[in-house]
Amino acid sequence: MENSVVVLLLSVFILFGALYVHIVDQRIMQRKDELHHPAKSGCCDSCPMYADLKAEVDDLKAANIPVAFYAYLSANIDLSSVPIHSIIKYDVVDLNLGNGYDASSGQFTAPSDGLYVIHITTGARDSSHAVVELISNGVIKDITWADSFNHIDRTVATTVTPLDLRKGDKVNARIGSYKGGAVLESTNFIRCSFSGFKLH
């Protein structure tokens, strides 16, 4: 008798599971059909329901695209010719998965919501120094100081900063409030770089 009850309960459980899977599968097919044939749902591509559905699908696609970038300076920066709070435009783009980094502006734009890790490396040489700030949507998120201010030598400073970004948020590196001397160095000895990736 007990075995019959167990078999009956398992059968009912399996039946409900199969029914649930079928309903979910039908709903997915319906949503796909609505997206590809909006007229069937009494909607056109200009109606709000279609626009919302398309935005939802686009966001899901974007969330699954890997995001990583790495760019560096092809030459030294002459500190005397760069104003304070200038965005540093890392002109050599070595990696740009997700197309978030724009070398012409020096800005990374988050292609999707998520937790990102952003890294800046800055080199200075021979009595030169500069504060470099990591900026997200106009707000300072991290600061480093490459300081060869009072000696003839090279120095390197780095930041590694986690940022919770929303799609469209802007991140860049800029010259901070203090700088002096000759150059920020980006050569075969030191490479000034800006990089990052989406952790999840």
PEJOSUL-V57753 format. One line per field, one symbol per residue. ss: DSSP state (H for helix, E for strand, C for the rest). phi: phi as a letter, one per 30 degrees, with the letter a starting at -180 (. if undefined). psi: psi as a letter, one per 20 degrees, with the letter a starting at -180 (. if undefined). Layout:
# PEJOSUL-V57753
ss = ???
phi = ???
psi = ???
This chain:
# PEJOSUL-V57753
ss = CHHHHHHHHHHHHHHHHHHHHHHHHHHHHHHHHHHHCHHHHCCCCCCHHHHHHHHHHHHHHHHCCCCEEEEECCCCEEHHHCCCCCECCCCEEEEEECCCEECCCCEEECCCCEEEEEEEEEEEECCCEEEEEEEECCEEEEEEEEECCCCCCEEEEEEEEEEEECCCCEEEEEEEEEEECCEECCCCCCCCEEEEEECC
phi = .dddddddddddddddddddddddddddddddddddbdddcibbdcdddddddddddddddddcddbabbbbddadcdddccdeidddcddcccbadjhdccddcicccddadlccccbbbbcbbhicaadbcccbhicdcabbbdbcecacacbbbbbbbdbdccejdcbacbdddbaaicbccbbdcbbdbbbaadda
psi = ghhgggggggggggghghgggggggggghghgghghmhhhjkqriiqhgggggghgggggghhjpqpqqpqrpirqpohhjoqqjpppnoioohplpikhpohhijqpppirqrpqppppppqrpmkqqpppqppolipphqqroonkgkqnrqqpqqqopppoqqpiqpprqqpaipqrbfqppnaigqoprprrqpg.
